[in-house]
Amino acid sequence: MNRKHIYFGILLVCLALNIVFTQKMVHQFKFENYENAIIFCVLNLIVFPIALFVYKSDKKQKV
Amino acid sequence: MSDKNNRIPFDEDNYTHNINRNNERKLDRRGFMKTIVGAAGVFAVSSLPWGAVAAKELMGLGDKEYPHKKIADLNKIAVGEAVDFKFPGEHDDAILIRLSEEKFVAYNSACTHLQCPVFWQKEKGEMLCPCHHGKFDVETGAPTAGPPRRPLPTIEVKVDKGAVYAVRVKRYES
């Protein structure tokens, strides 16, 4: 497997995590487990820099 | 070597120069990756308000005491009867049920499934949401049957000088 495909895969995983975390966050919020809602919110926030970092490192690679 | 080839990817919307296709570079792998990163950004930004409101609730700002509101006079409600009222806002429907001489319970009457109004059924001794037959326990507000999974928010009431007052909306223990 080529490196660029690995980067692509990581980004797809990021997208999947985003969806899962958002779903969990909304549910935990509705169940009034506010600590858990905040945890999932933070996780959702963390995924964005990771995705950005992966994208940048992919851009640095030689085509 | 032409100057173009030193800049990778060069700013041109074409790879092949013999097939004419619009937006070729926008639809490639890296363009799609850019879209995913953008989506991650949108997810991050849109989850901020949830976190903020959750933090606010945790810090106890959501548990504020509203101005006491008179629901009804004591002698107007018979034991086993229910009264509808609005609390804390003008559009927040609530229901007060007199269980015994001394005991009153009040809940936000929007069903926790899809916000239909919940009714008190005196004969059966339970609260029923007619939309999807969700039932709630009258003592605690906990769901006992049907689609709802979360209890009704409890409203604290106080009896004072022959009338019942709504004091605050209580967070239930989860």
gemmi code that builds the backbone of each chain (N, CA, C; Angstrom):
import gemmi

chains = {
    "A": [
        ("MET", (0.837, -1.208, 0.000), (0.000, 0.000, 0.000), (0.866, 1.250, 0.000)),
        ("ASN", (0.534, 2.087, -0.891), (1.245, 3.354, -1.082), (0.983, 4.317, 0.075)),
        ("ARG", (1.961, 5.163, 0.346), (1.796, 6.088, 1.476), (0.618, 7.021, 1.310)),
        ("LYS", (0.448, 7.500, 0.071), (-0.642, 8.456, -0.117), (-1.997, 7.808, 0.138)),
        ("HIS", (-2.052, 6.518, -0.111), (-3.311, 5.832, 0.181), (-3.535, 5.714, 1.680)),
        ("ILE", (-2.423, 5.580, 2.429), (-2.547, 5.529, 3.886), (-3.101, 6.854, 4.416)),
        ("TYR", (-2.534, 7.952, 3.908), (-3.052, 9.273, 4.318), (-4.543, 9.383, 4.025)),
        ("PHE", (-4.906, 8.931, 2.840), (-6.311, 8.994, 2.444), (-7.179, 8.188, 3.422)),
        ("GLY", (-6.666, 6.998, 3.763), (-7.393, 6.148, 4.710), (-7.552, 6.812, 6.064)),
        ("ILE", (-6.454, 7.451, 6.534), (-6.534, 8.125, 7.845), (-7.612, 9.205, 7.811)),
        ("LEU", (-7.655, 9.950, 6.713), (-8.666, 11.010, 6.626), (-10.080, 10.430, 6.632)),
        ("LEU", (-10.244, 9.318, 5.951), (-11.577, 8.694, 5.969), (-11.940, 8.253, 7.377)),
        ("VAL", (-10.944, 7.727, 8.113), (-11.195, 7.342, 9.508), (-11.574, 8.571, 10.325)),
        ("CYS", (-10.872, 9.699, 10.091), (-11.205, 10.950, 10.787), (-12.666, 11.324, 10.558)),
        ("LEU", (-13.096, 11.222, 9.298), (-14.478, 11.574, 8.969), (-15.459, 10.666, 9.714)),
        ("ALA", (-15.122, 9.366, 9.729), (-15.995, 8.420, 10.433), (-16.047, 8.758, 11.920)),
        ("LEU", (-14.868, 9.069, 12.506), (-14.826, 9.418, 13.935), (-15.668, 10.660, 14.205)),
        ("ASN", (-15.558, 11.655, 13.307), (-16.364, 12.871, 13.451), (-17.845, 12.530, 13.565)),
        ("ILE", (-18.289, 11.676, 12.655), (-19.717, 11.332, 12.640), (-20.100, 10.621, 13.940)),
        ("VAL", (-19.250, 9.663, 14.351), (-19.550, 8.891, 15.568), (-19.573, 9.819, 16.781)),
        ("PHE", (-18.558, 10.686, 16.895), (-18.466, 11.566, 18.066), (-19.639, 12.528, 18.117)),
        ("THR", (-20.024, 13.049, 16.940), (-21.147, 13.997, 16.926), (-22.425, 13.319, 17.400)),
        ("GLN", (-22.648, 12.113, 16.861), (-23.834, 11.360, 17.261), (-23.845, 11.120, 18.770)),
        ("LYS", (-22.684, 10.636, 19.286), (-22.580, 10.348, 20.719), (-22.782, 11.617, 21.536)),
        ("MET", (-22.183, 12.710, 21.064), (-22.269, 13.970, 21.807), (-23.729, 14.404, 21.957)),
        ("VAL", (-24.451, 14.381, 20.830), (-25.840, 14.822, 20.876), (-26.658, 13.909, 21.793)),
        ("HIS", (-26.400, 12.611, 21.692), (-27.147, 11.693, 22.545), (-26.843, 11.919, 24.020)),
        ("GLN", (-25.555, 12.043, 24.347), (-25.192, 12.245, 25.748), (-25.763, 13.564, 26.259)),
        ("PHE", (-25.801, 14.559, 25.377), (-26.386, 15.842, 25.775), (-27.865, 15.665, 26.088)),
        ("LYS", (-28.567, 14.955, 25.218), (-30.007, 14.758, 25.423), (-30.281, 13.912, 26.659)),
        ("PHE", (-29.366, 12.990, 26.973), (-29.525, 12.194, 28.183), (-29.090, 12.961, 29.421)),
        ("GLU", (-28.626, 14.185, 29.210), (-28.177, 15.084, 30.277), (-26.950, 14.553, 30.999)),
        ("ASN", (-26.134, 13.746, 30.305), (-24.812, 13.397, 30.841), (-23.831, 14.427, 30.291)),
        ("TYR", (-23.810, 15.588, 30.940), (-23.102, 16.705, 30.328), (-21.597, 16.500, 30.296)),
        ("GLU", (-21.041, 15.753, 31.285), (-19.591, 15.481, 31.248), (-19.244, 14.731, 29.967)),
        ("ASN", (-20.016, 13.680, 29.674), (-19.737, 12.895, 28.482), (-19.922, 13.724, 27.219)),
        ("ALA", (-20.930, 14.585, 27.218), (-21.154, 15.435, 26.046), (-19.928, 16.304, 25.797)),
        ("ILE", (-19.351, 16.842, 26.874), (-18.173, 17.698, 26.715), (-16.987, 16.868, 26.224)),
        ("ILE", (-16.851, 15.644, 26.755), (-15.744, 14.781, 26.312), (-15.831, 14.556, 24.804)),
        ("PHE", (-17.042, 14.234, 24.311), (-17.177, 13.975, 22.880), (-16.978, 15.246, 22.073)),
        ("CYS", (-17.382, 16.378, 22.626), (-17.164, 17.657, 21.943), (-15.664, 17.898, 21.777)),
        ("VAL", (-14.893, 17.659, 22.840), (-13.439, 17.859, 22.773), (-12.816, 16.893, 21.764)),
        ("LEU", (-13.260, 15.639, 21.797), (-12.743, 14.659, 20.828), (-13.003, 15.144, 19.405)),
        ("ASN", (-14.212, 15.664, 19.186), (-14.562, 16.183, 17.870), (-13.640, 17.331, 17.476)),
        ("LEU", (-13.299, 18.166, 18.448), (-12.409, 19.300, 18.169), (-11.000, 18.813, 17.857)),
        ("ILE", (-10.574, 17.722, 18.530), (-9.212, 17.222, 18.331), (-9.047, 16.621, 16.934)),
        ("VAL", (-10.115, 16.020, 16.416), (-10.009, 15.344, 15.121), (-9.642, 16.331, 14.009)),
        ("PHE", (-10.120, 17.579, 14.119), (-9.872, 18.541, 13.043), (-8.382, 18.831, 12.836)),
        ("PRO", (-7.593, 19.177, 13.905), (-6.160, 19.385, 13.686), (-5.443, 18.153, 13.152)),
        ("ILE", (-5.891, 16.973, 13.605), (-5.277, 15.741, 13.096), (-5.494, 15.638, 11.589)),
        ("ALA", (-6.749, 15.879, 11.177), (-7.064, 15.795, 9.752), (-6.247, 16.825, 8.975)),
        ("LEU", (-6.142, 18.018, 9.536), (-5.378, 19.079, 8.862), (-3.915, 18.677, 8.750)),
        ("PHE", (-3.358, 18.113, 9.834), (-1.961, 17.678, 9.853), (-1.723, 16.598, 8.792)),
        ("VAL", (-2.646, 15.638, 8.703), (-2.507, 14.560, 7.723), (-2.543, 15.132, 6.319)),
        ("TYR", (-3.444, 16.079, 6.108), (-3.557, 16.689, 4.780), (-2.276, 17.424, 4.411)),
        ("LYS", (-1.723, 18.164, 5.375), (-0.495, 18.924, 5.099), (0.659, 17.986, 4.808)),
        ("SER", (0.762, 16.890, 5.588), (1.888, 15.991, 5.345), (1.734, 15.286, 3.997)),
        ("ASP", (0.479, 15.090, 3.600), (0.276, 14.509, 2.273), (0.718, 15.486, 1.190)),
        ("LYS", (0.471, 16.782, 1.462), (0.811, 17.796, 0.462), (2.324, 17.905, 0.305)),
        ("LYS", (3.045, 17.668, 1.424), (4.501, 17.794, 1.391), (5.147, 16.679, 0.579)),
        ("GLN", (4.450, 15.574, 0.469), (5.028, 14.430, -0.232), (5.230, 14.709, -1.699)),
        ("LYS", (6.235, 14.057, -2.278), (6.448, 14.180, -3.723), (5.363, 13.386, -4.431)),
        ("VAL", (4.832, 14.004, -5.471), (3.761, 13.321, -6.201), (4.362, 12.216, -7.071)),
    ],
    "B": [
        ("MET", (13.671, 21.481, -18.689), (12.445, 21.278, -17.929), (11.681, 22.599, -17.816)),
        ("SER", (10.438, 22.515, -18.092), (9.693, 23.781, -18.064), (9.463, 24.216, -16.623)),
        ("ASP", (9.227, 25.474, -16.489), (9.043, 26.067, -15.161), (7.836, 25.459, -14.429)),
        ("LYS", (6.851, 25.089, -15.208), (5.633, 24.519, -14.639), (5.905, 23.268, -13.797)),
        ("ASN", (6.789, 22.426, -14.296), (6.960, 21.130, -13.654), (7.671, 21.224, -12.314)),
        ("ASN", (8.291, 22.370, -12.044), (8.940, 22.505, -10.753), (7.958, 22.842, -9.637)),
        ("ARG", (6.813, 23.280, -10.026), (5.816, 23.573, -9.004), (4.775, 22.460, -9.016)),
        ("ILE", (4.864, 21.659, -8.009), (3.927, 20.525, -7.954), (3.001, 20.692, -6.759)),
        ("PRO", (1.724, 20.639, -6.890), (1.030, 20.571, -8.170), (0.966, 21.945, -8.828)),
        ("PHE", (1.206, 22.027, -10.102), (1.136, 23.339, -10.755), (-0.311, 23.792, -10.883)),
        ("ASP", (-0.449, 25.102, -10.966), (-1.804, 25.680, -10.921), (-2.497, 25.541, -12.263)),
        ("GLU", (-2.893, 24.352, -12.532), (-3.639, 24.217, -13.771), (-4.661, 23.118, -13.608)),
        ("ASP", (-5.818, 23.339, -14.170), (-6.902, 22.412, -13.957), (-6.875, 21.328, -15.037)),
        ("ASN", (-5.698, 20.784, -15.291), (-5.629, 19.784, -16.338), (-4.379, 18.948, -16.145)),
        ("TYR", (-4.511, 17.671, -16.251), (-3.337, 16.799, -16.130), (-2.803, 16.372, -17.498)),
        ("THR", (-3.704, 16.148, -18.412), (-3.338, 15.406, -19.606), (-3.049, 16.273, -20.815)),
        ("HIS", (-3.711, 17.417, -20.892), (-3.549, 18.339, -22.022), (-3.977, 17.760, -23.344)),
        ("ASN", (-4.618, 16.622, -23.309), (-5.205, 16.171, -24.580), (-6.673, 15.796, -24.419)),
        ("ILE", (-7.097, 15.647, -23.150), (-8.519, 15.412, -22.923), (-9.060, 16.618, -22.202)),
        ("ASN", (-10.139, 17.169, -22.685), (-10.679, 18.363, -22.067), (-11.769, 17.993, -21.079)),
        ("ARG", (-11.463, 18.224, -19.821), (-12.460, 17.895, -18.814), (-12.429, 19.014, -17.772)),
        ("ASN", (-13.588, 19.488, -17.428), (-13.631, 20.609, -16.472), (-13.317, 20.143, -15.064)),
        ("ASN", (-12.698, 21.016, -14.280), (-12.456, 20.776, -12.848), (-11.724, 19.474, -12.574)),
        ("GLU", (-10.821, 19.127, -13.450), (-10.134, 17.845, -13.275), (-9.389, 17.795, -11.947)),
        ("ARG", (-8.752, 18.898, -11.605), (-7.944, 18.893, -10.389), (-8.802, 18.997, -9.130)),
        ("LYS", (-10.019, 19.450, -9.279), (-10.870, 19.553, -8.096), (-11.414, 18.193, -7.684)),
        ("LEU", (-11.432, 17.292, -8.644), (-12.046, 16.000, -8.364), (-11.006, 14.933, -8.074)),
        ("ASP", (-9.744, 15.315, -7.949), (-8.738, 14.276, -7.730), (-8.662, 13.900, -6.259)),
        ("ARG", (-7.709, 13.011, -5.941), (-7.591, 12.490, -4.580), (-7.383, 13.605, -3.570)),
        ("ARG", (-6.445, 14.514, -3.902), (-6.114, 15.543, -2.917), (-7.270, 16.537, -2.740)),
        ("GLY", (-7.984, 16.798, -3.833), (-9.149, 17.676, -3.718), (-10.185, 17.072, -2.788)),
        ("PHE", (-10.352, 15.774, -2.883), (-11.313, 15.109, -2.014), (-10.839, 15.137, -0.559)),
        ("MET", (-9.511, 14.972, -0.373), (-8.967, 15.041, 0.986), (-9.219, 16.414, 1.593)),
        ("LYS", (-9.068, 17.437, 0.754), (-9.336, 18.803, 1.226), (-10.778, 18.914, 1.705)),
        ("THR", (-11.699, 18.328, 0.950), (-13.109, 18.356, 1.347), (-13.310, 17.691, 2.707)),
        ("ILE", (-12.613, 16.560, 2.911), (-12.770, 15.855, 4.197), (-12.266, 16.728, 5.340)),
        ("VAL", (-11.115, 17.391, 5.129), (-10.584, 18.267, 6.178), (-11.582, 19.389, 6.466)),
        ("GLY", (-12.169, 19.929, 5.389), (-13.186, 20.971, 5.580), (-14.357, 20.448, 6.379)),
        ("ALA", (-14.764, 19.212, 6.083), (-15.879, 18.619, 6.821), (-15.517, 18.474, 8.287)),
        ("ALA", (-14.267, 18.048, 8.553), (-13.836, 17.908, 9.952), (-13.910, 19.259, 10.659)),
        ("GLY", (-13.524, 20.323, 9.935), (-13.622, 21.670, 10.512), (-15.061, 22.031, 10.826)),
        ("VAL", (-15.959, 21.714, 9.897), (-17.376, 22.027, 10.124), (-17.901, 21.258, 11.334)),
        ("PHE", (-17.524, 19.984, 11.434), (-17.930, 19.181, 12.605), (-17.425, 19.824, 13.892)),
        ("ALA", (-16.144, 20.232, 13.865), (-15.548, 20.813, 15.077), (-16.303, 22.066, 15.491)),
        ("VAL", (-16.531, 22.970, 14.512), (-17.192, 24.236, 14.848), (-18.620, 23.988, 15.322)),
        ("SER", (-19.307, 23.044, 14.638), (-20.716, 22.847, 14.993), (-20.875, 22.127, 16.324)),
        ("SER", (-19.809, 21.463, 16.809), (-19.956, 20.799, 18.111), (-19.659, 21.759, 19.255)),
        ("LEU", (-19.129, 22.941, 18.931), (-18.817, 23.918, 19.995), (-20.034, 24.317, 20.825)),
        ("PRO", (-21.166, 24.710, 20.176), (-22.303, 25.134, 21.002), (-22.783, 24.047, 21.948)),
        ("TRP", (-22.742, 22.785, 21.514), (-23.173, 21.693, 22.395), (-22.293, 21.652, 23.628)),
        ("GLY", (-20.987, 21.723, 23.387), (-20.067, 21.706, 24.520), (-20.282, 22.889, 25.433)),
        ("ALA", (-20.521, 24.056, 24.822), (-20.701, 25.268, 25.625), (-21.947, 25.155, 26.499)),
        ("VAL", (-23.058, 24.702, 25.899), (-24.296, 24.591, 26.675), (-24.141, 23.529, 27.764)),
        ("ALA", (-23.440, 22.404, 27.416), (-23.223, 21.355, 28.421), (-22.403, 21.900, 29.583)),
        ("ALA", (-21.362, 22.680, 29.271), (-20.525, 23.257, 30.327), (-21.350, 24.199, 31.200)),
        ("LYS", (-22.223, 24.966, 30.535), (-23.077, 25.896, 31.275), (-23.980, 25.144, 32.246)),
        ("GLU", (-24.553, 24.038, 31.770), (-25.420, 23.232, 32.635), (-24.625, 22.663, 33.805)),
        ("LEU", (-23.388, 22.230, 33.514), (-22.563, 21.631, 34.571), (-22.229, 22.645, 35.651)),
        ("MET", (-22.003, 23.880, 35.223), (-21.631, 24.904, 36.202), (-22.828, 25.395, 37.005)),
        ("GLY", (-23.998, 24.831, 36.678), (-25.162, 25.144, 37.493), (-25.904, 26.391, 37.070)),
        ("LEU", (-25.500, 26.968, 35.948), (-26.204, 28.169, 35.502), (-27.595, 27.818, 34.993)),
        ("GLY", (-27.760, 26.538, 34.536), (-29.067, 26.141, 34.022), (-30.063, 25.861, 35.130)),
        ("ASP", (-29.568, 25.785, 36.348), (-30.425, 25.419, 37.474), (-30.941, 26.643, 38.216)),
        ("LYS", (-31.087, 27.725, 37.494), (-31.459, 28.957, 38.188), (-32.917, 28.913, 38.646)),
        ("GLU", (-33.189, 29.729, 39.595), (-34.547, 29.790, 40.117), (-35.332, 30.822, 39.323)),
        ("TYR", (-36.476, 30.404, 38.834), (-37.306, 31.328, 38.079), (-38.211, 32.073, 39.036)),
        ("PRO", (-38.730, 33.208, 38.612), (-39.695, 33.890, 39.468), (-40.874, 32.959, 39.764)),
        ("HIS", (-41.225, 32.860, 41.024), (-42.294, 31.939, 41.408), (-43.573, 32.290, 40.672)),
        ("LYS", (-44.241, 31.243, 40.212), (-45.444, 31.490, 39.441), (-46.601, 30.731, 40.064)),
        ("LYS", (-47.667, 31.423, 40.240), (-48.838, 30.779, 40.835), (-49.499, 29.878, 39.812)),
        ("ILE", (-49.743, 28.623, 40.193), (-50.378, 27.689, 39.274), (-51.882, 27.692, 39.484)),
        ("ALA", (-52.296, 27.433, 40.716), (-53.733, 27.409, 40.990), (-53.958, 27.506, 42.489)),
        ("ASP", (-55.174, 27.832, 42.859), (-55.539, 27.829, 44.276), (-55.749, 26.388, 44.720)),
        ("LEU", (-55.450, 26.141, 46.007), (-55.557, 24.779, 46.534), (-56.966, 24.228, 46.406)),
        ("ASN", (-57.957, 25.052, 46.689), (-59.322, 24.539, 46.691), (-59.892, 24.346, 45.284)),
        ("LYS", (-59.137, 24.762, 44.276), (-59.604, 24.561, 42.896), (-59.195, 23.190, 42.350)),
        ("ILE", (-58.199, 22.572, 42.992), (-57.725, 21.273, 42.499), (-58.151, 20.189, 43.468)),
        ("ALA", (-58.961, 19.235, 42.967), (-59.330, 18.098, 43.808), (-58.205, 17.073, 43.761)),
        ("VAL", (-58.196, 16.202, 44.762), (-57.177, 15.142, 44.771), (-57.383, 14.248, 43.553)),
        ("GLY", (-56.295, 13.965, 42.833), (-56.381, 13.134, 41.639), (-56.619, 13.924, 40.364)),
        ("GLU", (-56.733, 15.239, 40.493), (-56.957, 16.062, 39.310), (-55.640, 16.660, 38.823)),
        ("ALA", (-55.652, 17.108, 37.581), (-54.450, 17.711, 37.008), (-54.778, 19.097, 36.469)),
        ("VAL", (-53.790, 19.958, 36.484), (-53.946, 21.318, 35.965), (-52.788, 21.587, 35.005)),
        ("ASP", (-53.119, 22.163, 33.855), (-52.063, 22.555, 32.920), (-51.629, 23.978, 33.211)),
        ("PHE", (-50.356, 24.216, 33.081), (-49.849, 25.588, 33.239), (-48.611, 25.764, 32.387)),
        ("LYS", (-48.093, 26.977, 32.380), (-46.893, 27.275, 31.589), (-45.769, 27.641, 32.544)),
        ("PHE", (-44.654, 26.931, 32.404), (-43.508, 27.257, 33.257), (-42.254, 26.646, 32.660)),
        ("PRO", (-41.088, 27.294, 32.672), (-40.866, 28.664, 33.133), (-41.236, 29.727, 32.105)),
        ("GLY", (-41.249, 29.372, 30.810), (-41.568, 30.373, 29.797), (-43.026, 30.304, 29.402)),
        ("GLU", (-43.425, 31.201, 28.520), (-44.804, 31.252, 28.067), (-45.148, 30.040, 27.195)),
        ("HIS", (-44.106, 29.423, 26.612), (-44.360, 28.342, 25.660), (-43.925, 26.983, 26.197)),
        ("ASP", (-43.596, 26.904, 27.480), (-43.201, 25.635, 28.071), (-44.382, 25.047, 28.832)),
        ("ASP", (-45.051, 24.090, 28.190), (-46.223, 23.493, 28.821), (-45.820, 22.614, 29.988)),
        ("ALA", (-46.607, 22.683, 31.022), (-46.324, 21.873, 32.203), (-47.640, 21.389, 32.774)),
        ("ILE", (-47.543, 20.349, 33.582), (-48.752, 19.765, 34.160), (-48.538, 19.548, 35.650)),
        ("LEU", (-49.545, 19.930, 36.427), (-49.503, 19.724, 37.873), (-50.550, 18.672, 38.235)),
        ("ILE", (-50.148, 17.699, 39.028), (-51.076, 16.641, 39.440), (-51.113, 16.588, 40.957)),
        ("ARG", (-52.315, 16.578, 41.495), (-52.449, 16.464, 42.951), (-52.658, 14.994, 43.290)),
        ("LEU", (-51.677, 14.387, 43.939), (-51.751, 12.949, 44.215), (-52.480, 12.676, 45.522)),
        ("SER", (-52.301, 13.562, 46.493), (-53.018, 13.402, 47.752), (-53.243, 14.804, 48.317)),
        ("GLU", (-53.750, 14.855, 49.536), (-54.003, 16.167, 50.142), (-52.745, 17.032, 50.138)),
        ("GLU", (-51.616, 16.375, 50.462), (-50.374, 17.119, 50.652), (-49.457, 17.051, 49.453)),
        ("LYS", (-49.604, 15.984, 48.665), (-48.579, 15.715, 47.662), (-48.953, 16.247, 46.275)),
        ("PHE", (-48.067, 17.099, 45.757), (-48.225, 17.596, 44.398), (-47.006, 17.189, 43.583)),
        ("VAL", (-47.234, 16.820, 42.337), (-46.099, 16.635, 41.438), (-46.357, 17.466, 40.187)),
        ("ALA", (-45.278, 17.987, 39.609), (-45.410, 18.778, 38.386), (-44.283, 18.401, 37.446)),
        ("TYR", (-44.623, 18.319, 36.162), (-43.634, 17.970, 35.152), (-43.810, 18.874, 33.949)),
        ("ASN", (-42.710, 19.005, 33.236), (-42.796, 19.606, 31.918), (-43.557, 18.607, 31.059)),
        ("SER", (-44.663, 19.031, 30.443), (-45.545, 18.035, 29.846), (-45.193, 17.710, 28.396)),
        ("ALA", (-44.061, 18.184, 27.884), (-43.652, 17.785, 26.536), (-43.005, 16.412, 26.626)),
        ("CYS", (-43.588, 15.450, 25.915), (-43.074, 14.085, 25.937), (-41.618, 14.085, 25.482)),
        ("THR", (-40.797, 13.293, 26.164), (-39.375, 13.288, 25.821), (-39.080, 12.482, 24.565)),
        ("HIS", (-40.120, 12.002, 23.926), (-39.892, 11.326, 22.645), (-39.934, 12.349, 21.517)),
        ("LEU", (-41.115, 12.901, 21.236), (-41.217, 13.886, 20.156), (-42.025, 15.114, 20.579)),
        ("GLN", (-42.005, 15.433, 21.854), (-42.562, 16.681, 22.373), (-44.077, 16.805, 22.286)),
        ("CYS", (-44.794, 15.705, 22.143), (-46.246, 15.779, 22.206), (-46.650, 16.076, 23.654)),
        ("PRO", (-47.825, 16.666, 23.865), (-48.241, 16.903, 25.244), (-48.611, 15.596, 25.956)),
        ("VAL", (-48.249, 15.520, 27.216), (-48.522, 14.339, 28.023), (-49.765, 14.617, 28.865)),
        ("PHE", (-50.657, 13.625, 28.941), (-51.897, 13.803, 29.692), (-51.918, 12.907, 30.916)),
        ("TRP", (-52.634, 13.362, 31.923), (-52.798, 12.595, 33.166), (-54.024, 11.720, 33.035)),
        ("GLN", (-53.873, 10.421, 33.289), (-55.009, 9.519, 33.252), (-55.317, 9.086, 34.670)),
        ("LYS", (-56.407, 9.628, 35.161), (-56.729, 9.426, 36.567), (-57.032, 7.960, 36.882)),
        ("GLU", (-57.801, 7.305, 35.972), (-58.236, 5.942, 36.250), (-57.046, 4.993, 36.307)),
        ("LYS", (-56.114, 5.207, 35.380), (-54.982, 4.280, 35.302), (-53.819, 4.715, 36.176)),
        ("GLY", (-53.854, 5.918, 36.647), (-52.795, 6.392, 37.520), (-51.454, 6.540, 36.824)),
        ("GLU", (-51.497, 6.936, 35.541), (-50.230, 7.140, 34.835), (-50.389, 8.289, 33.849)),
        ("MET", (-49.265, 8.787, 33.385), (-49.306, 9.853, 32.394), (-49.102, 9.242, 31.017)),
        ("LEU", (-49.934, 9.671, 30.065), (-49.904, 9.067, 28.739), (-49.634, 10.128, 27.680)),
        ("CYS", (-48.727, 9.803, 26.775), (-48.535, 10.621, 25.582), (-49.296, 9.940, 24.464)),
        ("PRO", (-50.372, 10.570, 23.940), (-51.235, 9.877, 22.982), (-50.599, 9.669, 21.608)),
        ("CYS", (-49.525, 10.385, 21.315), (-48.955, 10.278, 19.965), (-48.435, 8.881, 19.672)),
        ("HIS", (-47.639, 8.340, 20.576), (-47.074, 7.010, 20.325), (-47.224, 6.109, 21.547)),
        ("HIS", (-48.190, 6.432, 22.382), (-48.460, 5.651, 23.584), (-47.254, 5.507, 24.493)),
        ("GLY", (-46.580, 6.606, 24.707), (-45.515, 6.627, 25.702), (-46.161, 6.849, 27.065)),
        ("LYS", (-45.690, 6.118, 28.055), (-46.267, 6.271, 29.395), (-45.195, 6.664, 30.391)),
        ("PHE", (-45.601, 7.453, 31.362), (-44.655, 7.924, 32.376), (-45.198, 7.630, 33.765)),
        ("ASP", (-44.274, 7.325, 34.647), (-44.634, 7.100, 36.035), (-44.965, 8.443, 36.682)),
        ("VAL", (-46.075, 8.489, 37.408), (-46.524, 9.779, 37.920), (-45.690, 10.232, 39.129)),
        ("GLU", (-45.089, 9.286, 39.835), (-44.318, 9.659, 41.033), (-42.983, 10.291, 40.676)),
        ("THR", (-42.330, 9.723, 39.640), (-40.968, 10.162, 39.325), (-40.836, 10.831, 37.967)),
        ("GLY", (-41.807, 10.619, 37.075), (-41.679, 11.141, 35.721), (-40.869, 10.226, 34.820)),
        ("ALA", (-40.483, 9.046, 35.333), (-39.664, 8.122, 34.537), (-40.528, 7.442, 33.478)),
        ("PRO", (-39.980, 7.184, 32.300), (-40.764, 6.509, 31.259), (-40.978, 5.045, 31.632)),
        ("THR", (-42.211, 4.558, 31.443), (-42.497, 3.172, 31.796), (-42.870, 2.343, 30.577)),
        ("ALA", (-43.317, 2.977, 29.492), (-43.688, 2.215, 28.311), (-43.590, 3.096, 27.082)),
        ("GLY", (-43.453, 2.462, 25.929), (-43.456, 3.197, 24.681), (-42.098, 3.767, 24.315)),
        ("PRO", (-42.077, 4.636, 23.315), (-40.799, 5.110, 22.786), (-39.942, 5.991, 23.716)),
        ("PRO", (-40.524, 6.809, 24.618), (-39.637, 7.703, 25.368), (-38.638, 6.954, 26.237)),
        ("ARG", (-37.409, 7.472, 26.296), (-36.351, 6.834, 27.068), (-35.874, 7.718, 28.220)),
        ("ARG", (-36.245, 8.995, 28.192), (-35.777, 9.920, 29.227), (-36.968, 10.369, 30.073)),
        ("PRO", (-36.762, 10.587, 31.367), (-37.866, 11.042, 32.207), (-38.274, 12.474, 31.875)),
        ("LEU", (-39.490, 12.813, 32.259), (-39.949, 14.193, 32.103), (-39.223, 15.073, 33.111)),
        ("PRO", (-38.806, 16.271, 32.703), (-38.181, 17.165, 33.679), (-39.166, 17.530, 34.791)),
        ("THR", (-38.719, 17.404, 36.017), (-39.572, 17.688, 37.170), (-39.598, 19.192, 37.436)),
        ("ILE", (-40.756, 19.676, 37.819), (-40.868, 21.071, 38.249), (-41.146, 21.071, 39.744)),
        ("GLU", (-40.300, 21.768, 40.473), (-40.493, 21.839, 41.924), (-41.650, 22.782, 42.221)),
        ("VAL", (-42.545, 22.331, 43.115), (-43.673, 23.183, 43.473), (-43.662, 23.439, 44.971)),
        ("LYS", (-44.345, 24.510, 45.328), (-44.382, 24.898, 46.730), (-45.809, 25.322, 47.050)),
        ("VAL", (-46.297, 24.879, 48.179), (-47.634, 25.298, 48.595), (-47.479, 26.462, 49.562)),
        ("ASP", (-48.129, 27.544, 49.237), (-47.956, 28.719, 50.068), (-49.264, 29.502, 50.131)),
        ("LYS", (-49.764, 29.686, 51.291), (-50.977, 30.496, 51.528), (-52.137, 30.078, 50.636)),
        ("GLY", (-52.420, 28.774, 50.631), (-53.589, 28.291, 49.914), (-53.465, 28.275, 48.409)),
        ("ALA", (-52.255, 28.357, 47.906), (-52.081, 28.283, 46.455), (-50.801, 27.492, 46.169)),
        ("VAL", (-50.729, 26.974, 44.953), (-49.549, 26.197, 44.557), (-48.695, 27.049, 43.627)),
        ("TYR", (-47.407, 27.092, 43.919), (-46.488, 27.882, 43.110), (-45.437, 26.986, 42.476)),
        ("ALA", (-45.061, 27.312, 41.257), (-43.940, 26.619, 40.607), (-42.667, 27.381, 40.945)),
        ("VAL", (-41.637, 26.649, 41.353), (-40.420, 27.297, 41.823), (-39.283, 27.173, 40.823)),
        ("ARG", (-38.962, 25.929, 40.468), (-37.848, 25.759, 39.532), (-37.982, 24.449, 38.773)),
        ("VAL", (-37.222, 24.349, 37.688), (-37.179, 23.110, 36.924), (-35.980, 22.329, 37.409)),
        ("LYS", (-36.253, 21.074, 37.830), (-35.201, 20.303, 38.464), (-34.504, 19.403, 37.456)),
        ("ARG", (-33.201, 19.311, 37.584), (-32.435, 18.333, 36.799), (-32.648, 16.976, 37.425)),
        ("TYR", (-32.947, 15.989, 36.630), (-33.108, 14.682, 37.227), (-31.756, 13.980, 37.298)),
        ("GLU", (-31.668, 13.023, 38.191), (-30.440, 12.224, 38.311), (-30.408, 11.221, 37.177)),
        ("SER", (-29.329, 11.144, 36.478), (-29.272, 10.220, 35.352), (-28.487, 8.970, 35.742)),
    ],
}
model = gemmi.Model(1)
for chain_id, residues in chains.items():
    chain = gemmi.Chain(chain_id)
    for i, (resn, *xyz) in enumerate(residues, 1):
        res = gemmi.Residue()
        res.name, res.seqid = resn, gemmi.SeqId(i, " ")
        for name, pos in zip(("N", "CA", "C"), xyz):
            atom = gemmi.Atom()
            atom.name, atom.element = name, gemmi.Element(name[0])
            atom.pos, atom.b_iso = gemmi.Position(*pos), 0.0
            res.add_atom(atom)
        chain.add_residue(res)
    model.add_chain(chain)
structure = gemmi.Structure()
structure.add_model(model)
structure.setup_entities()
